[in-house]
Amino acid sequence: MMTGYLRIQPYRGFLFLWLVIVSLASCRTKQSDTGKLSITTTIAPAATLLEHLGSGHLEVTTLLPKGNNPENYEPTPQDILSLSESRAYFVMGDLGFERSWIARIQGLLPQLPLVRLDQGLHHRGERHQHGGVVHDPHYWMSLSGLRAMAGVMYEALIRLDTLHRNDYTRAYDGLQAVLNELEGKLRSKLQDLPTRGFVIYHPSLTEFAHEWSLEQFVIEEDGKEPSPTHLESVISKAREAGVRVVFIQKEFETKLVKSVAKELGAKIVEINPLDGDSQGELLRIADALAQAQ
């Protein structure tokens, strides 16, 4: 029954290894060889914030290798080993990989604390947009998302490592100042834009659009290639809004994007929500919108 729930069958060759890992984990301390607190998270944007808040006291491991898709990534035995050696696992909350694997990880490592970084959000990945509901787990691509993540991380770290509470507090205060400065820069670029819309293939800027009163027109339809009717509607609405920028992530289909951009006379701009420098990525997106006016 348990094996069926965890769907371990494709990994029978690793089952013994995992059992060994779990037994070893119960005997290990959760400090790295450097004496730092071992923390694991799923993607680079979260790792960057953790390292900032860690003030040199953390050793942060990112599960998702660069260039992999967080919707369908399959963890390796080394990933499980890394988790077994971690003091806590900071999860984004709603990525496809996490939805598929969190229950299994909890079954393998029941003593591993899980910290959901989206617990401070009012909207967890869904917003109403153009008559429908957009599912978008990329909340870290927004100021509100970064602030919420930082708050959850800070509260977790001061519980996990009370000895360095003052250092974490100073780092958290410093990060708030950095994010306040970022807000000022974004406001100067975005608040007076005459054209306040953009097209995107895969919805990854929903929260960003909401907090800056922008319109996001999504080419994808329910996570799949669009129907002709949906595509025609997107192009029509985007043309009416005067859209001049089409955003795309490099792992998604580009032929259709080029066609839409040509129809609109718009510039294609590649973005990377999985880049560890989320603040820099937000500024690059704001620059693209400002320069396209």
Helices and strands as residue ranges (DSSP letters): H 2-6, G 9-11, H 12-25, E 37-41, H 44-54, E 58-62, H 77-84, E 88-91, H 96-108, E 114-116, E 126-129, E 132-135, H 143-160, G 162-164, H 165-190, E 197-200, H 206-211, E 215-218, H 228-240, E 245-249, H 255-264, E 267-271, H 278-291
